[in-house]
Amino acid sequence: MTLAKRPLGSTGIDVSCLGLGTVKFGRNQEVKYPTGFSLPVDRAIESLLDVARESGINLLDTAPAYGSSEQRIGRLLRDRDQWVICTKVGEEFTTGKSFFDFGAEHTRRSVERSLRDMKTDYLDIVLIHSDGEDLKILDQTDCLPTLLNMQEKGQIRAIGMSTKTVEGGLRAVESLDLVMATYNPSYTEDAPVIAAAHAANKGVLIKKALNSGHDALGTPKETAQNLRTVLAIPGVSSAIVGTINLEHLRDNVNAAI
């Protein structure tokens, strides 16, 4: 059996109900995982991508803030047209620290760099990578108008926001094609955002379904329960779970089938 595909709202994009997060492909500094890790070698990433594809995963989540993740995807990913690539704008990670820039020029250059680094002429999904001030970003910066312009040119298929507040999530549902919200047994505050997106036929990607790995410290049964709980919520298109461990990837797939 392979993973089921679900519609990403009304975008016309179908995504696997489990997406592969790629933070650990390119960044191991200033991250909030419970244990440290070394960045994988190229062959290990190729194996992960092969197993993901064979399991039915078609959604890859990355970002400029994930270190060398985009460059490694561009170098190692095969069959681009079989994948849905989700990246972000707004946050950068350089010299061991993050900074944010939501200006028009930075937004445009960020998208162009992502296109170049991942060796593609379009991005399926671009999310605004919030710094926590969701409403200010949407209402008082040129980030969204810039993305909409690039969407009109065919460089972006769908636009969304990785939000950090309920108010920002609800505004993203009103204004954008999709929202990335947080949901796990320890954090359910974004439930109204998911419900609003479902009602509006907007896409919903779930981040931190395993609480950034902290809930994955339990038994495989407990990890599976987290994923099944999230995927049973009406309107959820996909849960993004990052891993560089083949066994964990297989366990996550089995839980999501």
Secondary structure, DSSP 4 states (H G I P E B T S, - for coil): --PPEEE-TTSS-EEESEEEE-HHHH--SS---SS--PPPPHHHHHHHHHHHHHHT--EEE--TTSTTHHHHHHHH---GGG-EEEEEESEEEETTEEEE--SHHHHHHHHHHHHHHTT-S-EEEEEEE--S-HHHHHHHSSHHHHHHHHHHTTSEEEEEEE-SSHHHHHHHHHHSSEEEEE-BTTB-TTHHHHHHHHHHT-EEEEE-TTTTTTGGGS-HHHHHHHHHHHHTSTT--EEEEE-S-HHHHHHHHHHH-
